[in-house]
Amino acid sequence: MRTSLRRLRRLGMVITIGDTGKFRITEAVFRFGADVRLGGDLREAQLRLIRDGEAVVHTPEPSQQSLLENPTAEYDEEQTEWEDEA
């Protein structure tokens, strides 16, 4: 769940609200869901939203804590999940 939310945040589909662990889902998520629910290609729908500017890749400024964390562990976790989805 955490990895999925992190991916959605990077795509600009989820906006975190402070440090409370709460988040706001953008309208783009619902448009993406409608396209996929109608039998459309998942990847094509995602790329279209990015191309049309409804979803963007967001890379937040690094914090002290994020610089101390092991970045390769997150990369390996995401790679495994992408391979599982393929």
Biopython code that builds the backbone (N, CA, C, O; Angstrom):
import numpy as np
from Bio.PDB.StructureBuilder import StructureBuilder

atoms = [
    (1, "MET", "N", (0.827, -1.188, 0.000)),
    (1, "MET", "CA", (0.000, 0.000, 0.000)),
    (1, "MET", "C", (0.871, 1.252, 0.000)),
    (1, "MET", "O", (0.616, 2.192, -0.752)),
    (2, "ARG", "N", (1.890, 1.259, 0.837)),
    (2, "ARG", "CA", (2.756, 2.425, 0.938)),
    (2, "ARG", "C", (3.480, 2.701, -0.386)),
    (2, "ARG", "O", (3.619, 3.850, -0.807)),
    (3, "THR", "N", (3.936, 1.623, -1.030)),
    (3, "THR", "CA", (4.630, 1.774, -2.306)),
    (3, "THR", "C", (3.687, 2.318, -3.370)),
    (3, "THR", "O", (4.074, 3.171, -4.168)),
    (4, "SER", "N", (2.464, 1.831, -3.384)),
    (4, "SER", "CA", (1.481, 2.317, -4.357)),
    (4, "SER", "C", (1.194, 3.797, -4.150)),
    (4, "SER", "O", (1.115, 4.555, -5.116)),
    (5, "LEU", "N", (1.038, 4.211, -2.908)),
    (5, "LEU", "CA", (0.793, 5.628, -2.625)),
    (5, "LEU", "C", (1.992, 6.480, -3.024)),
    (5, "LEU", "O", (1.831, 7.590, -3.531)),
    (6, "ARG", "N", (3.195, 5.957, -2.795)),
    (6, "ARG", "CA", (4.405, 6.679, -3.169)),
    (6, "ARG", "C", (4.457, 6.865, -4.693)),
    (6, "ARG", "O", (4.815, 7.938, -5.178)),
    (7, "ARG", "N", (4.103, 5.830, -5.431)),
    (7, "ARG", "CA", (4.080, 5.933, -6.897)),
    (7, "ARG", "C", (3.034, 6.947, -7.362)),
    (7, "ARG", "O", (3.300, 7.762, -8.246)),
    (8, "LEU", "N", (1.858, 6.891, -6.769)),
    (8, "LEU", "CA", (0.808, 7.845, -7.136)),
    (8, "LEU", "C", (1.237, 9.275, -6.815)),
    (8, "LEU", "O", (0.926, 10.198, -7.568)),
    (9, "ARG", "N", (1.946, 9.464, -5.709)),
    (9, "ARG", "CA", (2.433, 10.791, -5.343)),
    (9, "ARG", "C", (3.443, 11.284, -6.377)),
    (9, "ARG", "O", (3.407, 12.451, -6.766)),
    (10, "ARG", "N", (4.336, 10.416, -6.822)),
    (10, "ARG", "CA", (5.325, 10.803, -7.835)),
    (10, "ARG", "C", (4.669, 11.185, -9.153)),
    (10, "ARG", "O", (5.169, 12.051, -9.870)),
    (11, "LEU", "N", (3.556, 10.546, -9.471)),
    (11, "LEU", "CA", (2.836, 10.853, -10.707)),
    (11, "LEU", "C", (1.937, 12.072, -10.566)),
    (11, "LEU", "O", (1.330, 12.510, -11.543)),
    (12, "GLY", "N", (1.846, 12.623, -9.363)),
    (12, "GLY", "CA", (1.006, 13.788, -9.145)),
    (12, "GLY", "C", (-0.454, 13.446, -8.978)),
    (12, "GLY", "O", (-1.310, 14.324, -9.088)),
    (13, "MET", "N", (-0.762, 12.181, -8.714)),
    (13, "MET", "CA", (-2.152, 11.754, -8.574)),
    (13, "MET", "C", (-2.618, 11.782, -7.124)),
    (13, "MET", "O", (-3.819, 11.745, -6.858)),
    (14, "VAL", "N", (-1.687, 11.846, -6.196)),
    (14, "VAL", "CA", (-2.007, 11.914, -4.770)),
    (14, "VAL", "C", (-1.183, 13.046, -4.173)),
    (14, "VAL", "O", (0.010, 13.168, -4.451)),
    (15, "ILE", "N", (-1.817, 13.863, -3.360)),
    (15, "ILE", "CA", (-1.138, 14.972, -2.700)),
    (15, "ILE", "C", (-1.185, 14.720, -1.199)),
    (15, "ILE", "O", (-2.263, 14.584, -0.622)),
    (16, "THR", "N", (-0.018, 14.657, -0.570)),
    (16, "THR", "CA", (0.022, 14.424, 0.874)),
    (16, "THR", "C", (-0.363, 15.702, 1.610)),
    (16, "THR", "O", (-0.100, 16.811, 1.147)),
    (17, "ILE", "N", (-0.991, 15.517, 2.765)),
    (17, "ILE", "CA", (-1.437, 16.636, 3.587)),
    (17, "ILE", "C", (-0.623, 16.620, 4.873)),
    (17, "ILE", "O", (-0.917, 15.865, 5.800)),
    (18, "GLY", "N", (0.401, 17.461, 4.917)),
    (18, "GLY", "CA", (1.246, 17.557, 6.099)),
    (18, "GLY", "C", (1.910, 16.246, 6.463)),
    (18, "GLY", "O", (2.175, 15.405, 5.604)),
    (19, "ASP", "N", (2.175, 16.085, 7.753)),
    (19, "ASP", "CA", (2.822, 14.876, 8.259)),
    (19, "ASP", "C", (1.830, 13.930, 8.917)),
    (19, "ASP", "O", (2.230, 13.054, 9.685)),
    (20, "THR", "N", (0.553, 14.091, 8.632)),
    (20, "THR", "CA", (-0.477, 13.302, 9.307)),
    (20, "THR", "C", (-0.687, 11.935, 8.686)),
    (20, "THR", "O", (-1.374, 11.092, 9.263)),
    (21, "GLY", "N", (-0.101, 11.702, 7.512)),
    (21, "GLY", "CA", (-0.334, 10.437, 6.818)),
    (21, "GLY", "C", (-1.578, 10.476, 5.954)),
    (21, "GLY", "O", (-1.912, 9.491, 5.296)),
    (22, "LYS", "N", (-2.266, 11.608, 5.951)),
    (22, "LYS", "CA", (-3.459, 11.749, 5.115)),
    (22, "LYS", "C", (-3.044, 12.246, 3.735)),
    (22, "LYS", "O", (-1.975, 12.833, 3.564)),
    (23, "PHE", "N", (-3.912, 11.998, 2.753)),
    (23, "PHE", "CA", (-3.620, 12.436, 1.400)),
    (23, "PHE", "C", (-4.904, 12.787, 0.678)),
    (23, "PHE", "O", (-5.997, 12.389, 1.082)),
    (24, "ARG", "N", (-4.750, 13.545, -0.403)),
    (24, "ARG", "CA", (-5.888, 13.936, -1.239)),
    (24, "ARG", "C", (-5.690, 13.319, -2.615)),
    (24, "ARG", "O", (-4.607, 13.414, -3.193)),
    (25, "ILE", "N", (-6.723, 12.693, -3.134)),
    (25, "ILE", "CA", (-6.669, 12.074, -4.455)),
    (25, "ILE", "C", (-7.108, 13.115, -5.480)),
    (25, "ILE", "O", (-8.147, 13.753, -5.311)),
    (26, "THR", "N", (-6.332, 13.287, -6.530)),
    (26, "THR", "CA", (-6.672, 14.266, -7.561)),
    (26, "THR", "C", (-7.711, 13.700, -8.523)),
    (26, "THR", "O", (-7.940, 12.491, -8.570)),
    (27, "GLU", "N", (-8.326, 14.583, -9.277)),
    (27, "GLU", "CA", (-9.350, 14.169, -10.241)),
    (27, "GLU", "C", (-8.784, 13.245, -11.310)),
    (27, "GLU", "O", (-9.511, 12.419, -11.862)),
    (28, "ALA", "N", (-7.495, 13.378, -11.607)),
    (28, "ALA", "CA", (-6.866, 12.546, -12.641)),
    (28, "ALA", "C", (-6.985, 11.063, -12.315)),
    (28, "ALA", "O", (-7.097, 10.240, -13.224)),
    (29, "VAL", "N", (-6.964, 10.715, -11.052)),
    (29, "VAL", "CA", (-7.079, 9.308, -10.649)),
    (29, "VAL", "C", (-8.422, 8.746, -11.081)),
    (29, "VAL", "O", (-8.500, 7.618, -11.566)),
    (30, "PHE", "N", (-9.469, 9.521, -10.907)),
    (30, "PHE", "CA", (-10.796, 9.046, -11.268)),
    (30, "PHE", "C", (-10.957, 8.924, -12.782)),
    (30, "PHE", "O", (-11.624, 8.009, -13.265)),
    (31, "ARG", "N", (-10.347, 9.845, -13.531)),
    (31, "ARG", "CA", (-10.379, 9.725, -14.992)),
    (31, "ARG", "C", (-9.590, 8.505, -15.439)),
    (31, "ARG", "O", (-10.006, 7.796, -16.356)),
    (32, "PHE", "N", (-8.453, 8.254, -14.798)),
    (32, "PHE", "CA", (-7.639, 7.074, -15.101)),
    (32, "PHE", "C", (-8.434, 5.809, -14.807)),
    (32, "PHE", "O", (-8.446, 4.879, -15.613)),
    (33, "GLY", "N", (-9.093, 5.770, -13.663)),
    (33, "GLY", "CA", (-9.899, 4.607, -13.293)),
    (33, "GLY", "C", (-11.025, 4.354, -14.270)),
    (33, "GLY", "O", (-11.332, 3.203, -14.581)),
    (34, "ALA", "N", (-11.645, 5.416, -14.759)),
    (34, "ALA", "CA", (-12.741, 5.253, -15.721)),
    (34, "ALA", "C", (-12.233, 4.658, -17.022)),
    (34, "ALA", "O", (-12.882, 3.781, -17.594)),
    (35, "ASP", "N", (-11.081, 5.120, -17.501)),
    (35, "ASP", "CA", (-10.506, 4.580, -18.740)),
    (35, "ASP", "C", (-10.179, 3.105, -18.603)),
    (35, "ASP", "O", (-10.469, 2.316, -19.502)),
    (36, "VAL", "N", (-9.583, 2.732, -17.491)),
    (36, "VAL", "CA", (-9.179, 1.338, -17.275)),
    (36, "VAL", "C", (-10.407, 0.453, -17.065)),
    (36, "VAL", "O", (-10.450, -0.677, -17.552)),
    (37, "ARG", "N", (-11.391, 0.957, -16.350)),
    (37, "ARG", "CA", (-12.611, 0.193, -16.088)),
    (37, "ARG", "C", (-13.355, -0.122, -17.383)),
    (37, "ARG", "O", (-14.025, -1.150, -17.486)),
    (38, "LEU", "N", (-13.237, 0.753, -18.356)),
    (38, "LEU", "CA", (-13.897, 0.541, -19.641)),
    (38, "LEU", "C", (-13.123, -0.418, -20.541)),
    (38, "LEU", "O", (-13.496, -0.619, -21.697)),
    (39, "GLY", "N", (-12.054, -1.009, -20.023)),
    (39, "GLY", "CA", (-11.299, -1.999, -20.786)),
    (39, "GLY", "C", (-10.106, -1.427, -21.519)),
    (39, "GLY", "O", (-9.493, -2.116, -22.334)),
    (40, "GLY", "N", (-9.765, -0.180, -21.244)),
    (40, "GLY", "CA", (-8.612, 0.431, -21.901)),
    (40, "GLY", "C", (-7.301, -0.120, -21.356)),
    (40, "GLY", "O", (-7.267, -0.748, -20.298)),
    (41, "ASP", "N", (-6.241, 0.123, -22.084)),
    (41, "ASP", "CA", (-4.910, -0.319, -21.682)),
    (41, "ASP", "C", (-4.416, 0.531, -20.514)),
    (41, "ASP", "O", (-4.404, 1.759, -20.599)),
    (42, "LEU", "N", (-4.014, -0.111, -19.439)),
    (42, "LEU", "CA", (-3.572, 0.557, -18.220)),
    (42, "LEU", "C", (-2.406, 1.498, -18.494)),
    (42, "LEU", "O", (-2.444, 2.666, -18.107)),
    (43, "ARG", "N", (-1.391, 1.002, -19.147)),
    (43, "ARG", "CA", (-0.191, 1.807, -19.394)),
    (43, "ARG", "C", (-0.492, 2.981, -20.336)),
    (43, "ARG", "O", (-0.008, 4.092, -20.118)),
    (44, "GLU", "N", (-1.272, 2.738, -21.358)),
    (44, "GLU", "CA", (-1.620, 3.801, -22.302)),
    (44, "GLU", "C", (-2.431, 4.900, -21.611)),
    (44, "GLU", "O", (-2.217, 6.084, -21.872)),
    (45, "ALA", "N", (-3.349, 4.517, -20.740)),
    (45, "ALA", "CA", (-4.146, 5.511, -20.006)),
    (45, "ALA", "C", (-3.246, 6.356, -19.112)),
    (45, "ALA", "O", (-3.422, 7.571, -19.019)),
    (46, "GLN", "N", (-2.287, 5.716, -18.460)),
    (46, "GLN", "CA", (-1.361, 6.430, -17.586)),
    (46, "GLN", "C", (-0.489, 7.390, -18.400)),
    (46, "GLN", "O", (-0.312, 8.544, -18.012)),
    (47, "LEU", "N", (0.047, 6.926, -19.508)),
    (47, "LEU", "CA", (0.889, 7.778, -20.346)),
    (47, "LEU", "C", (0.102, 8.953, -20.926)),
    (47, "LEU", "O", (0.636, 10.055, -21.054)),
    (48, "ARG", "N", (-1.154, 8.724, -21.275)),
    (48, "ARG", "CA", (-1.987, 9.800, -21.803)),
    (48, "ARG", "C", (-2.202, 10.887, -20.753)),
    (48, "ARG", "O", (-2.139, 12.076, -21.066)),
    (49, "LEU", "N", (-2.454, 10.480, -19.507)),
    (49, "LEU", "CA", (-2.642, 11.469, -18.440)),
    (49, "LEU", "C", (-1.378, 12.294, -18.235)),
    (49, "LEU", "O", (-1.449, 13.505, -18.027)),
    (50, "ILE", "N", (-0.229, 11.645, -18.294)),
    (50, "ILE", "CA", (1.035, 12.367, -18.138)),
    (50, "ILE", "C", (1.244, 13.296, -19.332)),
    (50, "ILE", "O", (1.607, 14.459, -19.157)),
    (51, "ARG", "N", (1.019, 12.795, -20.532)),
    (51, "ARG", "CA", (1.192, 13.584, -21.754)),
    (51, "ARG", "C", (0.269, 14.809, -21.766)),
    (51, "ARG", "O", (0.674, 15.890, -22.193)),
    (52, "ASP", "N", (-0.966, 14.634, -21.295)),
    (52, "ASP", "CA", (-1.939, 15.730, -21.281)),
    (52, "ASP", "C", (-1.743, 16.682, -20.105)),
    (52, "ASP", "O", (-2.451, 17.683, -19.995)),
    (53, "GLY", "N", (-0.798, 16.380, -19.233)),
    (53, "GLY", "CA", (-0.511, 17.256, -18.105)),
    (53, "GLY", "C", (-1.428, 17.069, -16.915)),
    (53, "GLY", "O", (-1.388, 17.867, -15.979)),
    (54, "GLU", "N", (-2.258, 16.030, -16.928)),
    (54, "GLU", "CA", (-3.152, 15.783, -15.795)),
    (54, "GLU", "C", (-2.423, 15.082, -14.657)),
    (54, "GLU", "O", (-2.828, 15.190, -13.499)),
    (55, "ALA", "N", (-1.367, 14.376, -14.974)),
    (55, "ALA", "CA", (-0.528, 13.740, -13.964)),
    (55, "ALA", "C", (0.912, 14.090, -14.309)),
    (55, "ALA", "O", (1.294, 14.090, -15.479)),
    (56, "VAL", "N", (1.693, 14.382, -13.309)),
    (56, "VAL", "CA", (3.089, 14.744, -13.531)),
    (56, "VAL", "C", (3.973, 13.920, -12.616)),
    (56, "VAL", "O", (3.541, 13.455, -11.561)),
    (57, "VAL", "N", (5.201, 13.750, -13.030)),
    (57, "VAL", "CA", (6.167, 13.069, -12.178)),
    (57, "VAL", "C", (6.681, 14.101, -11.195)),
    (57, "VAL", "O", (7.230, 15.129, -11.594)),
    (58, "HIS", "N", (6.506, 13.834, -9.927)),
    (58, "HIS", "CA", (6.866, 14.779, -8.871)),
    (58, "HIS", "C", (8.024, 14.210, -8.071)),
    (58, "HIS", "O", (7.932, 13.108, -7.532)),
    (59, "THR", "N", (9.102, 14.953, -7.995)),
    (59, "THR", "CA", (10.229, 14.537, -7.168)),
    (59, "THR", "C", (10.434, 15.600, -6.097)),
    (59, "THR", "O", (10.915, 16.694, -6.391)),
    (60, "PRO", "N", (10.070, 15.285, -4.853)),
    (60, "PRO", "CA", (10.192, 16.267, -3.776)),
    (60, "PRO", "C", (11.650, 16.549, -3.442)),
    (60, "PRO", "O", (12.533, 15.736, -3.712)),
    (61, "GLU", "N", (11.884, 17.712, -2.850)),
    (61, "GLU", "CA", (13.214, 18.057, -2.381)),
    (61, "GLU", "C", (13.655, 17.035, -1.337)),
    (61, "GLU", "O", (12.856, 16.642, -0.488)),
    (62, "PRO", "N", (14.906, 16.603, -1.385)),
    (62, "PRO", "CA", (15.354, 15.616, -0.394)),
    (62, "PRO", "C", (15.385, 16.222, 1.004)),
    (62, "PRO", "O", (15.761, 17.380, 1.185)),
    (63, "SER", "N", (14.988, 15.434, 1.975)),
    (63, "SER", "CA", (15.059, 15.859, 3.369)),
    (63, "SER", "C", (16.257, 15.171, 4.011)),
    (63, "SER", "O", (16.849, 14.267, 3.422)),
    (64, "GLN", "N", (16.606, 15.593, 5.198)),
    (64, "GLN", "CA", (17.734, 14.977, 5.896)),
    (64, "GLN", "C", (17.508, 13.478, 6.059)),
    (64, "GLN", "O", (18.429, 12.687, 5.854)),
    (65, "GLN", "N", (16.291, 13.081, 6.427)),
    (65, "GLN", "CA", (15.984, 11.667, 6.637)),
    (65, "GLN", "C", (16.092, 10.882, 5.334)),
    (65, "GLN", "O", (16.621, 9.770, 5.326)),
    (66, "SER", "N", (15.593, 11.451, 4.223)),
    (66, "SER", "CA", (15.631, 10.726, 2.953)),
    (66, "SER", "C", (17.057, 10.536, 2.460)),
    (66, "SER", "O", (17.345, 9.568, 1.756)),
    (67, "LEU", "N", (17.949, 11.446, 2.821)),
    (67, "LEU", "CA", (19.345, 11.297, 2.421)),
    (67, "LEU", "C", (20.036, 10.189, 3.201)),
    (67, "LEU", "O", (21.010, 9.602, 2.729)),
    (68, "LEU", "N", (19.528, 9.905, 4.399)),
    (68, "LEU", "CA", (20.124, 8.860, 5.225)),
    (68, "LEU", "C", (19.594, 7.479, 4.899)),
    (68, "LEU", "O", (20.244, 6.479, 5.205)),
    (69, "GLU", "N", (18.421, 7.408, 4.282)),
    (69, "GLU", "CA", (17.823, 6.118, 3.959)),
    (69, "GLU", "C", (18.557, 5.472, 2.804)),
    (69, "GLU", "O", (19.252, 6.145, 2.043)),
    (70, "ASN", "N", (18.400, 4.158, 2.675)),
    (70, "ASN", "CA", (19.063, 3.399, 1.624)),
    (70, "ASN", "C", (18.253, 3.501, 0.334)),
    (70, "ASN", "O", (17.214, 2.850, 0.223)),
    (71, "PRO", "N", (18.692, 4.295, -0.646)),
    (71, "PRO", "CA", (17.894, 4.469, -1.866)),
    (71, "PRO", "C", (17.835, 3.217, -2.738)),
    (71, "PRO", "O", (16.872, 3.048, -3.486)),
    (72, "THR", "N", (18.818, 2.349, -2.666)),
    (72, "THR", "CA", (18.795, 1.153, -3.511)),
    (72, "THR", "C", (17.739, 0.174, -3.055)),
    (72, "THR", "O", (17.220, -0.583, -3.876)),
    (73, "ALA", "N", (17.402, 0.158, -1.779)),
    (73, "ALA", "CA", (16.363, -0.753, -1.287)),
    (73, "ALA", "C", (15.016, -0.374, -1.888)),
    (73, "ALA", "O", (14.248, -1.252, -2.283)),
    (74, "GLU", "N", (14.716, 0.930, -1.961)),
    (74, "GLU", "CA", (13.456, 1.373, -2.557)),
    (74, "GLU", "C", (13.436, 1.053, -4.048)),
    (74, "GLU", "O", (12.410, 0.621, -4.575)),
    (75, "TYR", "N", (14.560, 1.261, -4.729)),
    (75, "TYR", "CA", (14.637, 0.961, -6.157)),
    (75, "TYR", "C", (14.401, -0.522, -6.403)),
    (75, "TYR", "O", (13.639, -0.886, -7.299)),
    (76, "ASP", "N", (15.046, -1.383, -5.619)),
    (76, "ASP", "CA", (14.873, -2.828, -5.779)),
    (76, "ASP", "C", (13.425, -3.236, -5.534)),
    (76, "ASP", "O", (12.896, -4.091, -6.245)),
    (77, "GLU", "N", (12.774, -2.631, -4.530)),
    (77, "GLU", "CA", (11.384, -2.948, -4.212)),
    (77, "GLU", "C", (10.471, -2.564, -5.375)),
    (77, "GLU", "O", (9.567, -3.319, -5.734)),
    (78, "GLU", "N", (10.708, -1.388, -5.964)),
    (78, "GLU", "CA", (9.884, -0.945, -7.080)),
    (78, "GLU", "C", (10.123, -1.797, -8.320)),
    (78, "GLU", "O", (9.180, -2.116, -9.045)),
    (79, "GLN", "N", (11.375, -2.167, -8.568)),
    (79, "GLN", "CA", (11.679, -3.016, -9.716)),
    (79, "GLN", "C", (10.949, -4.346, -9.597)),
    (79, "GLN", "O", (10.392, -4.836, -10.579)),
    (80, "THR", "N", (10.945, -4.935, -8.409)),
    (80, "THR", "CA", (10.276, -6.213, -8.193)),
    (80, "THR", "C", (8.787, -6.083, -8.461)),
    (80, "THR", "O", (8.190, -6.959, -9.087)),
    (81, "GLU", "N", (8.180, -4.997, -7.993)),
    (81, "GLU", "CA", (6.750, -4.812, -8.205)),
    (81, "GLU", "C", (6.421, -4.603, -9.676)),
    (81, "GLU", "O", (5.409, -5.110, -10.158)),
    (82, "TRP", "N", (7.267, -3.861, -10.400)),
    (82, "TRP", "CA", (7.023, -3.659, -11.831)),
    (82, "TRP", "C", (7.129, -4.981, -12.573)),
    (82, "TRP", "O", (6.356, -5.238, -13.496)),
    (83, "GLU", "N", (8.081, -5.824, -12.179)),
    (83, "GLU", "CA", (8.239, -7.123, -12.828)),
    (83, "GLU", "C", (7.037, -8.016, -12.540)),
    (83, "GLU", "O", (6.603, -8.780, -13.402)),
    (84, "ASP", "N", (6.499, -7.915, -11.316)),
    (84, "ASP", "CA", (5.324, -8.714, -10.959)),
    (84, "ASP", "C", (4.105, -8.293, -11.766)),
    (84, "ASP", "O", (3.263, -9.127, -12.097)),
    (85, "GLU", "N", (4.004, -6.996, -12.086)),
    (85, "GLU", "CA", (2.852, -6.489, -12.828)),
    (85, "GLU", "C", (2.913, -6.864, -14.307)),
    (85, "GLU", "O", (1.882, -6.948, -14.975)),
    (86, "ALA", "N", (4.110, -7.086, -14.806)),
    (86, "ALA", "CA", (4.272, -7.379, -16.246)),
    (86, "ALA", "C", (3.786, -8.760, -16.608)),
    (86, "ALA", "O", (3.855, -9.153, -17.773)),
]
sb = StructureBuilder()
sb.init_structure("model")
sb.init_model(0)
sb.init_chain("A")
sb.init_seg("    ")
for serial, (resi, resn, name, xyz) in enumerate(atoms, 1):
    if name == "N":
        sb.init_residue(resn, " ", resi, " ")
    sb.init_atom(name, np.array(xyz, "f"), 0.0, 1.0, " ", f" {name:<3s}", serial, name[0])
structure = sb.get_structure()
